[in-house]
Amino acid sequence: MRVEYINSFISSLDHTFQTMLDCEVERGQPALKDDLSPKFDISGVIGLSGRAVGTVVLSLSMEVAVQAASHMLMCEHGEIDDDVVDAVGELTNMVAGAAKSQLDAYQLQTSLPNVITGKDHEVRFPSDVKPICVPFVTKWGPLALEVGFSPVRESALV
C-alpha cells in the first residue's frame, strides 16, 4: 500500500475526531499487521471495492468508544451498549467516507459498517493485502486505524 493511500485515512480520522467529537488525536508509529485481531475490543469495519479492494477497521478502546458515543448522543454512557455500537459504526462510516473522497481515482464504494465487539475478535483483509495499523491516543484513551487495500488490475475490471 502506498503512503498516500493511508494518509487519506489518517487525515480523515483526525478531521472526524476534531469536528464531530471536539477531540484531538495524536498519531503513533504505523506498523504492518501480522495478526487478524484488531488492537481493541470494539471495531467498526467497512469494506472497500471499485478500482481497489480492501478493508478499513476503526478499533477503539472501551473508554474511547463510550466517550465518543456520549459526546455524539449528548447523554452519558458507561458501557458498551446498542447506542455505543451505533456510534462506532457511524464514526467508521465518516472516516471511510471522507478518505474515499480523497481517493477519487479508485472510484471506491464502501459497504455499510459492521461493528464487532469482544476480546480477540478477528477481521480478515483480502489475501493479497498486508494491512497497516496506525495507533492513536486521545484524551479518552487509545484507538487504532487499520487499513489494507490494493488496486485492482485493469484486466480484472473488464
N, C-alpha and C positions, 0 to 999 in steps of 0.2 A: 504494500500500500504506500502510496506517495504521501509526503508530508502535507501537501496542500489539501488532500482529502481529509486527513484527521484534523487539520487546523480549522476547517469549516465546522466540524462538530464541537471543537473546543471553544471557538468563539461563540457558537450558538448556545452552548451550555452557560458560558459566562454571561451573555446577554440575557438569557431567560431567567437566570437566578437573580440578576440585578434588577431587571424590570418587573418581574412578576412576584418576586419574594423579598425585594429590598435586601438581598443577601450577597455579599461579596464571596467569590470563590478564589482560592489560591491553588494554583496548579502545581502538582508534583511532577516527578520524573516519569515520562511514559516508558512502558516496557512491553515487550511481546508477551502474550499469554501462553502458558504451557498446559493449562488445565481447562476443564469445562465449567467449573464453578465460579460464578461471579463473586466478587470480593465481599459483598454484604448480603444480608438476609431478605431483602426485598428488591426486586429488579423489574423495571419496565423494559419490555423487549419489543422492537419493531423490525420487521423485515424490509429490505430494500430490493427493488427489482427495476429493470429497464436496461440501460446500456451498462449497468453494473449490477451485481447481486451481492447481498450480504446481510448483516445484522448489526443493529445498534442496541446496546444494553446500557441503561442508566441504573446502576446498582447503588442503593442508598443504605446507610446505617439506619437502624430503627429511629434514632434521635432525629436525623435529618428528615426522614420520611414523615414523622409525626409533626415536627415543627413546620415543615413545608405545607402540609395539609392544614394545619391550624391557621397558618398565615393566609393561605388561599381561600379557605372557607370561613375565615373570621370567627372561629369558635375553637375552643381548646380540645385537643385530642391527647390521650395519654398512652395509647397503644395502637397497634396495627388493627384497623377495623375497615369496613367497606369504604368509608369516606377516604381514608388514607390510601387504600389501594386505588381508588378512582383518581385521587390527586397525583399519585405516582404515574399512572397511565397518561394523564393529561400533561404532566411535565415532560415525559418521554416523547410524547407526540409533538410538543412545542419545540423541543431540542432537535428532533429529527427533521421536522418540517422546516425550521429555519436553516438548518445545514443543507437540506435538499435544495433550497432556493439559491444557495451559493454554488451548487454543483450542476448547473443547468445543462452542461454538455452531456451529462449522463442520462438525461430525461428520466429521472428516478420517480418511481411510485413507491409509496410507503404503505405498509399494511396497517391495520388497526393495532393499537398497542395491546400487548398482553402483559399482565403483571403476575410474577411468580414470587411466592413467599416461602420461607422456610430455610433452615440451615442446610448448606451444601446442595442447594438445587443446581441443576445443570442447564446450560444454554449451549446449543450446538450452532456453530458457524458453518458455512459451506466448506466442504472438504479441502478445497484448494486455497483457503484463506487462513492466514496467520493473524489473528486479531491483536490489536494494540489496546492495552489498558492504561488509562490516564487517571491517576489518583488526584483527588481534590480535597481540600479542607475548608470548612465553613465555620462560622460562629456556632453552629449547631452540632458540628461533628464532621466525620469523613463521608465521602462518596466516591464513586469511580465511574468513569465513562469507558465502555468497552466497544470498540468499533472494528469491524472486519468486513471489508467488501473488496471486490475486484472487478475491473472492467470485463465486459463480455466481448469475446472475439466477434468481429464483424460477421464472419461466416455463420455464427450461431444465431444471428438476428434475422437471417433471411428465411 
